[in-house]
Amino acid sequence: MGIKDFFVQYWWLVLLGMVVVIILSFIGGSFLMSNRISKEIDQLMSMDSKKEVRDESRITQEDLEGLPEPVKRWLLSVGVVGKKKVRSVEFSQRGDMKLEPDQKHWLEAKAKQYIRVDQPGFLWHVDLPMIPLINTKGRDLFYEGNSLMEVRIGSLIPVVNAKDSKKLDESALHRFLLEIPLYPTAALEDYMTWEAIDQESAKGILTYKNMTVAADFYFQEDGTLEMMESLRYKDHDEQAKRIPCIGRINDHKEYNGIKIPTKVEITWVMDDIPFTWYKLENYDVKFED
């Protein structure tokens, strides 16, 4: 029997073999990516641990002196007084996502995020059902001032692999700043300074690894934080420019005595047109001080 005759007679066996190879490849890709993420979590949570001297003191009302009034009201309202500074936080996340403004249907995202607060850093990894029966995995890593963004179909086929970019690094630090409401004791860390704007808003300025980013925070009279906004890179190519990035808080919940945002909408303003790309909900929040 020739090769041609074999394929004609046993085409189903050849097809089955190809399917098995594809399935095993995706399983292997998923294992490798999961292993990489686990190592990055360990690295993030232990960075400079040998040099670290933990601050066991608790935050007092005197620690808030000198802050702009709306920031002070916010920190009092969320309950940081009497707590230790948060060293790290992890939480789960679910939400609806659009990758492009003209995308008709929302994608159901499921994510997990790990954040190092005393030294800005984070790892966010997300699962997206972009292709039927094949999961798409994305991850954003910010570690010691360097950022990496990766998206793989089936955890195997790379469609985005961005790194070694100053714009990407700055955008990641901007993200950390905009997400400070999730770990509000970070407002008192040495890398943060605050400037008053008016009675209901203040500018937060974060300096880390020779980078400085800023964002405006908007509060209600009772200290409730409503919105954060910064000029941030959405892309990292040579033509990319900073554009408005807005986080609007729709709900809060208390974890370990600290009230944090749980429902947030994230919007880019592109050519003066708002593009809300992510409506998220944070849950299962765990703090470590």
Secondary structure by P-SEA (a helix, b strand, c coil): ccaaaaaaacaaaaaaaaaaaaaaaaaaaaaaaaaaaaaaaaaaacccccccccccccccccccccccaaaaaaaaaaccccccccccccccccccccccccccccccccbbbbbbcccccccccccccccccbbbbbbbbbcccbbbbbbbcccccccccccccaaaaaaaaaaaaaaccccccccccccbbbbbccccbbbbbbbcccbbbbbbbbbccccccccccccccccccccccccbbbbbbccccccccbbbbcbbbbbbbcccccccccccccccccccc
